[in-house]
Structure formats: C-alpha cells, structure tokens
Amino acid sequence: MKSLSVIVLVAAIISQSAFAQAGRKKVDLKFDPNVQPSLKTQMLEDLKFMGSIQSTSATPLHTRVFGAVNGEAYLSWFSKRVFKVGVSDCGSPTAVACVMPIYANKIWMTKNYTQFDHPQIARLSVVYHEARHTERENGNWSHATCPTPFKNAQGQDMRSIWTGALLQGQAACDITPFGSYGSATILLRNVGTKCSNCNEKVRADANLYAMDQLQRVTDKNALAQMKADFGINSRR
Amino acid sequence: MKKIVATTVLLGIAGIGVWVFKTRTPVSLSADPAPLEPLSSATPDIGSAEATPAEAEESKTAETQSNSIQRSLKAPDQRKFLILEEIFRTKNDNDPRFDTDLKELSPDLKRALREKYAATAPEKRNERGTVVFLIARSMCLPSSEQAQQVQDLEFLKSVLQEKPCLSLKDCSKDAPAPTEEEVHVAGITETTANYPQLTALRQSLECYRKAMGQTPPQKWLADQIIELLQSARGSRNQKVADEAQMILRYLGKS
C-alpha cells in the first residue's frame, strides 16, 4: 500500500511537471460560459500573436518584469497571473478589460474588446496591464493618485479630451516603473524597438502607445529610470 | 503481480494527466497567415457574430463598397487590396505581408486606398489608421515620384483636418459621462480615437528623417512635411495640434 502511494505520487508529479513544461509555451484559460465566441476567438488570436514574438534582446527593466522579449516569456508571464476569463462592463462604457481583486486570477473582458477598433498591440497592452493587477502579493499594483496639478510635457493640464475631466487627483497614475501602467509601457516599448518579427505597423503602434502610457508614470525618478531604460532623452 | 499492478496504475495516471492536458484551451505559437481568400459575405468576420441588424446592414454596405473599389483595380493591385481586406477581417495586425506586398503601392492602388478610407466608418480607427500608415510610408520610398507625393500629402492633410472622433462607439456623439474606470483607461481610448491622425503625424516625422537622411537630402519633401505639420498645429482637434507642436519643437522648427 505504501509503495502504491509512492507510485501514485510520483506519477502525479511526472504528469504535472510534463504539463507545466508544456504550459510554459501555452496559455490555459478557462472562459466563463457566457463569453461570446467572437470575443474568445479574438483574445486567443491576440495571445497567439503575443506568443509568436521574437527578439534577441530586452531592456533591463523588461528583463526584470517579463524576462526576454519573446512569446514564451510573455505567455508564461500571463499564464501565471490569469487563469479565468469572464465578461463584464467593468463599470465603464469605454473599458476593454478589468480585474476585480476579489476574483483571484481572473480577467473580465467587455464587448469593447471586439467592438472597438483598437490596434492589436493596444488591445494586448490593456490585457497585460490588467493582468498585472491580479498580483495580490503586490497589492494588485494599485494606482497612485495623479498629482495636482497634473501637467503634460507641454505644460498643459492632463485631462480627458472628450469629457474635459482633469486627471489630477484621480487614481490613474503610477509612481513606479513596475505598476500596471509602467509595466505595460515597458512591454510596448520593447516590442516597438526590439521585436524582430513584428512588422513596421506593429512596431510603430507599440511605440505610439508606449509614449502615451508613459505620461501616467508621474514620479520623477521612476520616469527617469524608464527613459534611461528606453534610451530616450527628456525631450520626448 | 505487484509490479504489474503498479505499472498499470502508473500508466493509468499518466494517461489521465495527458487527457486533462488535452482538454484545456491551448494557444499554439504558430502565427502563419491564413491563405488569401476572395471577399465573400460567407467569410466569417471576427467580432461580428453577435452584430445587431443595423450593424449587419452597415457591414454589408461596406463590403459592397469594398467590392466595387476592388473591381476598379487591375489584377496585381487587386491582390494587394484583398490582402489588406483579409488583414482587416482577421484583425491580425502583424501580418508579414504588410512589409512585403503592401510596401510599394502603385498610384492606382493608392487611389483605391483613399476611396477605401473614405468608405470606412469613422469608428474603424485601426482600419483608417492602417490606410494612413500605408500611404504615408509609401510616400517616403525612394521610388516615389513627386507628383504622387503631392497627392499623398494632400491626403494626409485631409486626415489631419478631420473633426475629432468623439467616442469609439460613435464618432459623431459625445462620450458618456466619465466614470472612475473611464479615467483609468482613458489614455489608450483617446490614442485610438486619434489613431489615424497620430499615425499621419508620426509617419510624417519618420518620412522627414528619411528624406533628410538621404544623399542628397530630399529637401522638397522635407519642406512639404514641415508645412503639413505647421498646418496641423491649427487643427480643431487639440490632440492633433499638441502632437504637431511637439514634433515641430523636437525638430527645432517651432
């Protein structure tokens, strides 16, 4: 009986480690039954693209957060954080995805994921931004309050261009390179500058959205660290 | 006997492990583009499975217009146009044919792309921005002739002069009242809302660099791009005006 228990245990370990080995190259997601087929298809296709990325280098900050700039690293990172996908309106008519901390390791997608015509890398940056929020061990990387006043590089108030709402005082900034805005920016910048099998449009898109997201990192030192990591001077 | 039982149990557990693994939802790493297919209303369109009747009607109209544009082209350009249509349908932006088949664009194909842009719903920000990207990029190729560059610049100018898209759901209608979550995601949403214009500006900057980096520099094209950026500074779209100003400042031309 004792030897049988040992055999069962060994077999379980072998099958699980074989699965884990395979799991590093694949994403395992359990979709809620009410997730629209088109949304599921789009998400899997987008992650398939993510999984195909190749590069021979990464910036130091990227290495620290994600590892290499390649598909295996990206899917492994994602699969350690997100196990389940549900649908929700995320409390906003413009949201694409969100995380609700009481539901561990779950990401909630809205219909905007397929209905809004975002570039693919922009969609993925939102997904990876939200995946970062699943990290309970890091306080879900809650956002910092944007400073008051909150100005852009041109000295203008940062505000919603549609509603005019000021961003100052809102919980919509990061004071570390490693929060959700920071880490998504690092991912975008590295895809934009180092992905060797991304076409010119994808690289241009990644750089465009990276520069936009960088504006949400408001701590002077964090910002300087990221700009140095990206090899850009303070003019951009 | 004990050994036989133990081996059987071991194999059984391993088999269960494999079965559990296979029933998950894997994502393969393969990213080969799907084979080219002609436009067809039967072709599945990611994202449209739950379309409302109005959306389905709009989609059908757009398809009819695209078919008409496609038929106005000769065979090699038709093929390129179909490639672009396929990329829009699959939403796979990283199709390698962007940098091969869709790099050199004939004047006729550019004419078709401009028509495509005009026929594309304003809410299709990525599709519109992609057309802008392709035209702006081809404008800068060494093989591009000045007469064609004039047309390309006019197109970019018209894009930059468009009124702002007020929301991704409906460009003509104001965005809903802000929520806490809306502020959280506003950056990405607003960049996408201005994606065609920001692409026009960024690609203009890239083109300027290339033009000035050539031996001898393409001075005429570089000057035209500066003029384009300067006119964009007066845009009624504040995001466009700010971005144009930032680029001009970066180039030391403000």
Chai-1 contact restraints between the chains, C-beta under 6 A:
chainA,res_idxA,chainB,res_idxB,connection_type,confidence,min_distance_angstrom,max_distance_angstrom,comment,restraint_id
A,I7,B,A6,contact,1.0,0.0,6.0,A-B,restraint_1
A,I7,B,L10,contact,1.0,0.0,6.0,A-B,restraint_2
A,A11,B,L10,contact,1.0,0.0,6.0,A-B,restraint_3
A,A11,B,I13,contact,1.0,0.0,6.0,A-B,restraint_4
A,A11,B,A14,contact,1.0,0.0,6.0,A-B,restraint_5
A,S15,B,A14,contact,1.0,0.0,6.0,A-B,restraint_6
A,S15,B,G17,contact,1.0,0.0,6.0,A-B,restraint_7
A,F19,B,F21,contact,1.0,0.0,6.0,A-B,restraint_8
A,K26,B,P26,contact,1.0,0.0,6.0,A-B,restraint_9
A,K26,B,V27,contact,1.0,0.0,6.0,A-B,restraint_10
A,V27,B,V27,contact,1.0,0.0,6.0,A-B,restraint_11
A,D28,B,R24,contact,1.0,0.0,6.0,A-B,restraint_12
A,L29,B,T25,contact,1.0,0.0,6.0,A-B,restraint_13
A,Q36,B,E50,contact,1.0,0.0,6.0,A-B,restraint_14
A,P37,B,A49,contact,1.0,0.0,6.0,A-B,restraint_15
A,S38,B,I46,contact,1.0,0.0,6.0,A-B,restraint_16
A,S38,B,G47,contact,1.0,0.0,6.0,A-B,restraint_17
A,S38,B,A49,contact,1.0,0.0,6.0,A-B,restraint_18
A,T41,B,I46,contact,1.0,0.0,6.0,A-B,restraint_19
A,Q42,B,I46,contact,1.0,0.0,6.0,A-B,restraint_20
A,L44,B,V27,contact,1.0,0.0,6.0,A-B,restraint_21
A,L47,B,V27,contact,1.0,0.0,6.0,A-B,restraint_22
A,K48,B,V27,contact,1.0,0.0,6.0,A-B,restraint_23
A,F49,B,N94,contact,1.0,0.0,6.0,A-B,restraint_24
A,G51,B,V27,contact,1.0,0.0,6.0,A-B,restraint_25
A,G51,B,L29,contact,1.0,0.0,6.0,A-B,restraint_26
A,S52,B,L29,contact,1.0,0.0,6.0,A-B,restraint_27
A,S52,B,A31,contact,1.0,0.0,6.0,A-B,restraint_28
A,G71,B,L29,contact,1.0,0.0,6.0,A-B,restraint_29
A,C90,B,E181,contact,1.0,0.0,6.0,A-B,restraint_30
A,G91,B,T179,contact,1.0,0.0,6.0,A-B,restraint_31
A,G91,B,E181,contact,1.0,0.0,6.0,A-B,restraint_32
A,S92,B,T179,contact,1.0,0.0,6.0,A-B,restraint_33
A,S92,B,E181,contact,1.0,0.0,6.0,A-B,restraint_34
A,S92,B,E182,contact,1.0,0.0,6.0,A-B,restraint_35
A,P93,B,P176,contact,1.0,0.0,6.0,A-B,restraint_36
A,T94,B,E182,contact,1.0,0.0,6.0,A-B,restraint_37
A,T94,B,T189,contact,1.0,0.0,6.0,A-B,restraint_38
A,A95,B,E181,contact,1.0,0.0,6.0,A-B,restraint_39
A,A95,B,V185,contact,1.0,0.0,6.0,A-B,restraint_40
A,T114,B,G47,contact,1.0,0.0,6.0,A-B,restraint_41
A,F116,B,L168,contact,1.0,0.0,6.0,A-B,restraint_42
A,D117,B,K124,contact,1.0,0.0,6.0,A-B,restraint_43
A,D117,B,R125,contact,1.0,0.0,6.0,A-B,restraint_44
A,D117,B,N126,contact,1.0,0.0,6.0,A-B,restraint_45
A,H118,B,T192,contact,1.0,0.0,6.0,A-B,restraint_46
A,P119,B,D93,contact,1.0,0.0,6.0,A-B,restraint_47
A,P119,B,N126,contact,1.0,0.0,6.0,A-B,restraint_48
A,Q120,B,D93,contact,1.0,0.0,6.0,A-B,restraint_49
A,A122,B,I188,contact,1.0,0.0,6.0,A-B,restraint_50
A,V126,B,I188,contact,1.0,0.0,6.0,A-B,restraint_51
A,S160,B,A186,contact,1.0,0.0,6.0,A-B,restraint_52
A,I161,B,E190,contact,1.0,0.0,6.0,A-B,restraint_53
A,I161,B,K239,contact,1.0,0.0,6.0,A-B,restraint_54
A,W162,B,A175,contact,1.0,0.0,6.0,A-B,restraint_55
A,T163,B,A175,contact,1.0,0.0,6.0,A-B,restraint_56
A,T163,B,P178,contact,1.0,0.0,6.0,A-B,restraint_57
A,A165,B,P178,contact,1.0,0.0,6.0,A-B,restraint_58
A,Q170,B,V183,contact,1.0,0.0,6.0,A-B,restraint_59
A,A172,B,V183,contact,1.0,0.0,6.0,A-B,restraint_60
A,A172,B,H184,contact,1.0,0.0,6.0,A-B,restraint_61
A,C198,B,N94,contact,1.0,0.0,6.0,A-B,restraint_62
A,N199,B,N94,contact,1.0,0.0,6.0,A-B,restraint_63
A,N199,B,F98,contact,1.0,0.0,6.0,A-B,restraint_64
A,N199,B,D99,contact,1.0,0.0,6.0,A-B,restraint_65
A,E200,B,D99,contact,1.0,0.0,6.0,A-B,restraint_66
A,K201,B,F98,contact,1.0,0.0,6.0,A-B,restraint_67
A,K201,B,F133,contact,1.0,0.0,6.0,A-B,restraint_68
A,V202,B,D93,contact,1.0,0.0,6.0,A-B,restraint_69
A,V202,B,N94,contact,1.0,0.0,6.0,A-B,restraint_70
A,Y209,B,T191,contact,1.0,0.0,6.0,A-B,restraint_71
A,D212,B,G187,contact,1.0,0.0,6.0,A-B,restraint_72
A,D212,B,T191,contact,1.0,0.0,6.0,A-B,restraint_73
A,Q213,B,G187,contact,1.0,0.0,6.0,A-B,restraint_74
A,R235,B,Y250,contact,1.0,0.0,6.0,A-B,restraint_75
